[in-house]
Structures are given as structure tokens and as C-alpha cells.
Amino acid sequence: MHRALLAFAQTLLIEPRCPICDGPWDSPLRPTATCSKCLNALALPLKGLKLPLPWCALGPYAGTLRQLLLQVRQPRQGKALAALVQLLSDRWPLPATAVLVPIPSWKKQRSNPLPQQIAMGLGRPTAALLHRTHAGLSQHHLNKTQRQTNLIGAFQAIPLDTQGTLGSVWLGDDILTTGSTALAGHEALENAGHHVAGLICLGRTPAKERRR
């Protein structure tokens, strides 16, 4: 209640702006929320996306959301990324015991910063339990079978006995396509003694684009 009153008082002194488009902001009780125009343009499902396996996403990796996810990899797009992570947290609140494990990038240089930033932005403890054993090929131009083969043995996980007791482990990533990367990380963690409760991400590639 106090936070809401403080946020409202701040709006009386400072003109709030949308963290995505920097336009007029029309949500006075939510200082990190997007404006209604941006929210409508993203066309996000009311309850996010729930996948057959224990994975959940903010919305489909298409249209305005896809364009925005490509933009937020830039260093100066922190406010827009924080707004998306807040939306993800609102739609898929994680258990209080959740520990987030960001999926490491396959690139040694110019790696994708989003999984780590998303995990930290969700307000749960993070743990670097996964490590790449080899760089592998870029997944972007591989079909589903090639992606699975490319990721065999790609991850190694820190054993549970060196970490002590952890809560429910959740993988964190920016985009889920065929699920090959997530499954490889899941297998490595399970083999190391961790129980993986699921994966949370910002975008899920539409089915018609996953059939390659």
C-alpha cells in the first residue's frame, strides 16, 4: 500500500514515461508497467503461454514481441527489458523457493546477455550451475534433428553435493524454439542430482516455425 502511494506521489512531481516507447504513461500505480499502447501492440495472451512440458513463456516469438526481443539485446534497452520481465513475472509468478539457472550462451565472445538478465530480473536467487563443454554450432540454421545432435553433451552441471540443498531449479532463457537446448540443460542438471521444475522464458517460437 505504501509503495502504491509513493508511486502515485511521484507521478505528481515527475511526468512518467513508458519504459518501452518512452511515450506518455497511463498506469499511475505501476511505475514499471508499459503503456496501454505498447501492451496492445505486443498482443500478449492474458495468461502467457503454457507449454506441454513444464515450460512457460510470456508470448509467441513473433510480431512486435519478436522485434522488441531483438532490440533489448542492446545495452541501452534496459528499461524495456525490465518491463518485459515484469510482465513475465506477473503472468508466471515463480515459487518462493525457485532458484533460476540461466542457460549459457554457445558463443564465447559476444554472448547473449538476456538469459542472465532475465533470471536476475525475476527476483529469485540465481545459480550458475550449467557450463558449456564445447561451443558447438549456431542453432539458428539447424533443423530439429540437427539441433538435438549438436547439443549432445553440450552442458556440464555442478553436482548437487557441492552446492548444498537448493530449492526448485528453473532454467531461464530468452527464446524457446525446438526445446533442444533446454532439454540438454535439463539432462545435465538432472544427471548432477538437481530437480528441474521447469523453464521460464520471454518468447516461444510459433509451431509452424519449429517444424524445420
Sequence and secondary structure as in RCSB ss.txt:
>XXXX:A:sequence
MHRALLAFAQTLLIEPRCPICDGPWDSPLRPTATCSKCLNALALPLKGLKLPLPWCALGPYAGTLRQLLLQVRQP
RQGKALAALVQLLSDRWPLPATAVLVPIPSWKKQRSNPLPQQIAMGLGRPTAALLHRTHAGLSQHHLNKTQRQTN
LIGAFQAIPLDTQGTLGSVWLGDDILTTGSTALAGHEALENAGHHVAGLICLGRTPAKERRR
>XXXX:A:secstr
 HHHHHHHHHHHHS  B TTT  B   TT TT   HHHHHHHT  TT EE SSSEEEEEESSHHHHHHHHHTTST
T HHHHHHHHHHHHHHS   TT EEEE   S SSS   HHHHHHHHTTS B   EEESS    STT  HHHHHHH
TTT EEE  GGGT     EEEEEEEESSSHHHHHHHHHHHHTT  EEEEEEEEE  GGGS  
